[in-house]
Amino acid sequence: MIIIGATGSGYKRTIPGVKESNLCEVTAIQGRNEEKLSKICKEFNIGRYYTDTFEMLSKEEFDLIYIANPPFMHYESINEAVKTGKAIICEKPLASDYSNALKIQDLLKDYTAPFMVAHHLRHQKAYDDIKKIIKDGKIGQVEYVHFQWGFHLNTDAANAKWKLDETLGGGGTFSDNGVHIVDFAIGLFGKPEGVYGHCFREEFEQVYDNETAMLCYKNNTVILNSSQNMYSPGNHLLIYGTEGKIESFSALGEKSITKLIVTQRNNEEVIDYSVSHLYGAEVENFIRHYFLNDIDANAGTTVEDALLSLKIIDLVRKAHNSKRYYSLNE
């Protein structure tokens, strides 16, 4: 595997996630900062680094490209990557906003190699169990769902500059951490019929640092809350049905879910999970599914689902500004 844009999220999450993997090895990385690239290669025993994407793609032998740079750079990186005809994993979100994602969709319309958008929350045993519990009707008909992902953005961090730029970062917290819970909801419940939204700027003037979406399904409602200025968020996963509930407290974030509490009327079951590295799991699931034909390995987020997430985020902000409901069937 080679990585485009390896000095940010790639360095913090992806490379550590696969360093002990038996399925893949990072053989080369690309980035703009040569000093950082050299440091990463020494720290993780990676063979080569490049400051030019085209040079790496043309010189290296590889089976998989991981695009780890910021979303406003994805179109350019994908445009180069597709020329190789190799499998691609692209960091979330697919683009900075829905209009730019449509351009990437057009770029990929004839691409036949595997392509996945990296949303780590889908790549854990707890996610698979939640889907099965809902499908099997263990908690009856799902009626109400609440997911939250809040944190406090470090404005001194290198990535804060583009995250707080409306054009580069997408315009708000749903374009950053919040897109993960939008994707999580789509993975569990599919496409909603419509969307409401409420957004506001509490700490940062440039972007919405607090956003809430209401996803309306035929028989249930999903509330998603995302924040970039909370020091003490709950980050809970709450799913309530006619016959029971699924709860997991402080569950949604960078780390894997360690406990589900499943209640059926008066019977409570606690399911414990060992900690897993989700950023490594998403890469390994991709390899198992597409290279090893393991149908039980989660295929992850498709281009279609990634587009739907960004469309929902776009409609959340439109709904906030217009104070109206938006149908996804129009």
Secondary structure as the mmCIF struct_conf table of DSSP 4:
data_model
#
loop_
_struct_conf.conf_type_id
_struct_conf.id
_struct_conf.beg_label_comp_id
_struct_conf.beg_label_asym_id
_struct_conf.beg_label_seq_id
_struct_conf.end_label_comp_id
_struct_conf.end_label_asym_id
_struct_conf.end_label_seq_id
STRN STRN1 ILE A 2 ILE A 4
BEND BEND1 GLY A 5 GLY A 5
TURN_TY1_P TURN_TY1_P1 ALA A 6 GLY A 8
HELX_RH_AL_P HELX_RH_AL_P1 SER A 9 SER A 9
HELX_RH_PI_P HELX_RH_PI_P1 GLY A 10 THR A 14
HELX_RH_AL_P HELX_RH_AL_P2 ILE A 15 VAL A 18
TURN_TY1_P TURN_TY1_P2 LYS A 19 GLU A 20
BEND BEND2 ASN A 22 LEU A 23
STRN STRN2 ALA A 28 GLN A 30
BEND BEND3 ARG A 32 ARG A 32
HELX_RH_AL_P HELX_RH_AL_P3 GLU A 34 PHE A 44
TURN_TY1_P TURN_TY1_P3 ASN A 45 ASN A 45
STRN STRN3 ARG A 48 TYR A 50
BEND BEND4 THR A 51 THR A 51
HELX_RH_AL_P HELX_RH_AL_P4 THR A 53 LYS A 59
BEND BEND5 ASP A 63 ASP A 63
STRN STRN4 LEU A 64 ILE A 67
BEND BEND6 ASN A 69 ASN A 69
HELX_RH_3T_P HELX_RH_3T_P1 PRO A 71 MET A 73
HELX_RH_AL_P HELX_RH_AL_P5 HIS A 74 ALA A 81
HELX_RH_3T_P HELX_RH_3T_P2 VAL A 82 THR A 84
TURN_TY1_P TURN_TY1_P4 GLY A 85 GLY A 85
STRN STRN5 ALA A 87 GLU A 91
BEND BEND7 LYS A 92 ASP A 97
HELX_RH_AL_P HELX_RH_AL_P6 TYR A 98 LEU A 108
TURN_TY1_P TURN_TY1_P5 LYS A 109 ASP A 110
BEND BEND8 ALA A 113 ALA A 113
STRN STRN6 PHE A 115 ALA A 118
HELX_RH_3T_P HELX_RH_3T_P3 HIS A 120 ARG A 122
BEND BEND9 HIS A 123 GLN A 124
HELX_RH_AL_P HELX_RH_AL_P7 LYS A 125 LYS A 135
TURN_TY1_P TURN_TY1_P6 ASP A 136 ILE A 139
BEND BEND10 GLN A 141 GLN A 141
STRN STRN7 VAL A 142 GLY A 150
STRN STRN8 HIS A 152 HIS A 152
TURN_TY1_P TURN_TY1_P7 THR A 155 ASP A 156
BEND BEND11 ALA A 157 ALA A 157
TURN_TY1_P TURN_TY1_P8 ALA A 158 ASN A 159
HELX_RH_AL_P HELX_RH_AL_P8 ALA A 160 LYS A 163
TURN_TY1_P TURN_TY1_P9 LEU A 164 LEU A 164
BEND BEND12 ASP A 165 ASP A 165
HELX_RH_AL_P HELX_RH_AL_P9 GLU A 166 GLY A 169
BEND BEND13 GLY A 171 GLY A 171
STRN STRN9 GLY A 172 GLY A 172
HELX_RH_3T_P HELX_RH_3T_P4 THR A 173 SER A 175
TURN_TY1_P TURN_TY1_P10 ASP A 176 ASN A 177
HELX_RH_AL_P HELX_RH_AL_P10 GLY A 178 PHE A 189
BEND BEND14 GLU A 193 GLU A 193
STRN STRN10 GLY A 194 PHE A 200
BEND BEND15 GLU A 202 GLU A 203
BEND BEND16 GLU A 205 VAL A 207
STRN STRN11 TYR A 208 TYR A 208
BEND BEND17 ASP A 209 ASP A 209
STRN STRN12 ASN A 210 CYS A 216
BEND BEND18 LYS A 218 ASN A 219
STRN STRN13 THR A 221 SER A 227
BEND BEND19 GLN A 228 GLN A 228
STRN STRN14 ASN A 229 ASN A 229
BEND BEND20 TYR A 231 SER A 232
STRN STRN15 LEU A 237 GLY A 241
BEND BEND21 THR A 242 GLU A 243
STRN STRN16 GLY A 244 SER A 248
TURN_TY1_P TURN_TY1_P11 PHE A 249 SER A 250
BEND BEND22 GLY A 253 LYS A 255
HELX_LH_PP_P HELX_LH_PP_P1 SER A 256 ILE A 257
STRN STRN17 LYS A 259 GLN A 264
TURN_TY1_P TURN_TY1_P12 ARG A 265 ASN A 266
STRN STRN18 ASN A 267 ASP A 272
HELX_RH_AL_P HELX_RH_AL_P11 LEU A 278 TYR A 290
TURN_TY1_P TURN_TY1_P13 PHE A 291 PHE A 291
BEND BEND23 LEU A 292 LEU A 292
TURN_TY1_P TURN_TY1_P14 ILE A 295 ASP A 296
BEND BEND24 ALA A 297 ALA A 297
STRN STRN19 THR A 301 THR A 301
HELX_RH_AL_P HELX_RH_AL_P12 VAL A 303 SER A 322
TURN_TY1_P TURN_TY1_P15 LYS A 323 LYS A 323
BEND BEND25 ARG A 324 ARG A 324
STRN STRN20 TYR A 326 SER A 327
BEND BEND26 LEU A 328 LEU A 328
#
